[in-house]
Amino acid sequence: MKDKLINSAIRVFSKHGYRDGKVAEIVRGAKANIASVNYYFGSKEKLFSQVLRKAFAVAEQAHPVSGNLTLESPVEQRLSAFARAIVRRTFDKGSAGDYNRIMSKTVHSSGSPIDTICDEVTTLQVIPLRPLLVGYLGEADEQTYAVATLNFLSLATVISKHPFVVDMIFGESPAQQTIDSFIEQQVTAILAATKALSPKLQLTSSN
């Protein structure tokens, strides 16, 4: 029953976000009762935390941020793979796109559990991203790494926050070649924005 509730909640939250995702609809989809949410999770917010982890795990299996590269691969390739995976998830209409859809409908909505979201994003994305940014940017202060993380994740997820604009630009059923081309353009933009934060990398690229 616990898994049924999580799976039902993923469907509800990916459609409505946290605030408008009703527990009644979640339990109805799981063929459970209201008390089961408190029994298994303790609260809607704790259920939401489990939903984010499950949705992220599904996304990671379909579009791994490692890009199936090894730790010995050049850091720029690994950073590009990380960005590519996040952007690609936004275009995934299946379950691998649920995490991005949930986040896009929740992060800027009043009444959302910001502390829970920050904790989960830190664990699932910020911590794995940090060593790649350090390796790419080289020695820098904490503010630079923080800004790099913010820029990277914001640019990688920006299209998930504007689905109607994306449909206007690409149509409801864009060709895969069109999607792939856009994703590579977005990855290039993300790397350029990251590189701009490092005087060392700027100097290297100008020579």
Solvent accessible surface area in square Angstrom, and as a share of the most:
residue,aa,sasa,rsa
1,M,92,0.41
2,K,83,0.35
3,D,96,0.50
4,K,120,0.51
5,L,0,0.00
6,I,14,0.07
7,N,56,0.29
8,S,1,0.01
9,A,0,0.00
10,I,15,0.07
11,R,139,0.51
12,V,9,0.05
13,F,0,0.00
14,S,12,0.08
15,K,137,0.58
16,H,63,0.28
17,G,1,0.01
18,Y,25,0.09
19,R,116,0.42
20,D,64,0.33
21,G,0,0.00
22,K,115,0.49
23,V,33,0.19
24,A,51,0.40
25,E,52,0.23
26,I,0,0.00
27,V,10,0.05
28,R,159,0.58
29,G,42,0.41
30,A,5,0.04
31,K,184,0.78
32,A,28,0.22
33,N,96,0.49
34,I,92,0.47
35,A,67,0.52
36,S,13,0.08
37,V,5,0.03
38,N,93,0.48
39,Y,174,0.66
40,Y,80,0.30
41,F,18,0.08
42,G,43,0.41
43,S,38,0.25
44,K,46,0.20
45,E,69,0.31
46,K,126,0.53
47,L,0,0.00
48,F,0,0.00
49,S,14,0.09
50,Q,58,0.26
51,V,0,0.00
52,L,0,0.00
53,R,121,0.44
54,K,75,0.32
55,A,1,0.01
56,F,20,0.08
57,A,56,0.43
58,V,42,0.24
59,A,0,0.00
60,E,50,0.22
61,Q,157,0.70
62,A,55,0.42
63,H,34,0.15
64,P,36,0.23
65,V,23,0.13
66,S,54,0.35
67,G,34,0.32
68,N,129,0.66
69,L,65,0.32
70,T,83,0.48
71,L,142,0.71
72,E,150,0.67
73,S,21,0.13
74,P,76,0.48
75,V,42,0.24
76,E,82,0.37
77,Q,97,0.43
78,R,52,0.19
79,L,0,0.00
80,S,16,0.10
81,A,6,0.05
82,F,4,0.02
83,A,0,0.00
84,R,73,0.27
85,A,6,0.05
86,I,0,0.00
87,V,0,0.00
88,R,62,0.23
89,R,1,0.01
90,T,27,0.16
91,F,28,0.12
92,D,33,0.17
93,K,157,0.66
94,G,39,0.37
95,S,68,0.44
96,A,7,0.05
97,G,0,0.00
98,D,18,0.09
99,Y,4,0.01
100,N,6,0.03
101,R,65,0.24
102,I,0,0.00
103,M,24,0.11
104,S,28,0.18
105,K,86,0.36
106,T,0,0.00
107,V,46,0.26
108,H,145,0.65
109,S,26,0.17
110,S,80,0.51
111,G,62,0.60
112,S,13,0.08
113,P,15,0.10
114,I,87,0.44
115,D,115,0.59
116,T,19,0.11
117,I,8,0.04
118,C,70,0.42
119,D,92,0.48
120,E,9,0.04
121,V,26,0.15
122,T,57,0.33
123,T,82,0.48
124,L,31,0.15
125,Q,10,0.05
126,V,43,0.25
127,I,106,0.54
128,P,54,0.34
129,L,0,0.00
130,R,84,0.31
131,P,83,0.52
132,L,15,0.07
133,L,0,0.00
134,V,55,0.31
135,G,47,0.46
136,Y,14,0.05
137,L,6,0.03
138,G,24,0.23
139,E,180,0.81
140,A,38,0.29
141,D,88,0.46
142,E,114,0.51
143,Q,137,0.61
144,T,28,0.17
145,Y,15,0.06
146,A,61,0.47
147,V,57,0.32
148,A,0,0.00
149,T,15,0.09
150,L,119,0.59
151,N,46,0.23
152,F,0,0.00
153,L,24,0.12
154,S,51,0.33
155,L,57,0.28
156,A,0,0.00
157,T,25,0.15
158,V,53,0.30
159,I,19,0.10
160,S,13,0.08
161,K,70,0.30
162,H,91,0.40
163,P,66,0.42
164,F,165,0.69
165,V,74,0.42
166,V,21,0.12
167,D,53,0.27
168,M,162,0.72
169,I,118,0.60
170,F,39,0.16
171,G,32,0.31
172,E,144,0.64
173,S,107,0.69
174,P,34,0.21
175,A,64,0.50
176,Q,105,0.46
177,Q,151,0.67
178,T,58,0.34
179,I,18,0.09
180,D,51,0.27
181,S,53,0.34
182,F,38,0.16
183,I,0,0.00
184,E,73,0.33
185,Q,116,0.51
186,Q,23,0.10
187,V,7,0.04
188,T,90,0.52
189,A,47,0.37
190,I,0,0.00
191,L,14,0.07
192,A,58,0.45
193,A,31,0.24
194,T,0,0.00
195,K,58,0.24
196,A,58,0.45
197,L,49,0.24
198,S,6,0.04
199,P,105,0.66
200,K,143,0.61
201,L,31,0.16
202,Q,83,0.37
203,L,116,0.58
204,T,88,0.51
205,S,69,0.44
206,S,87,0.56
207,N,148,0.76
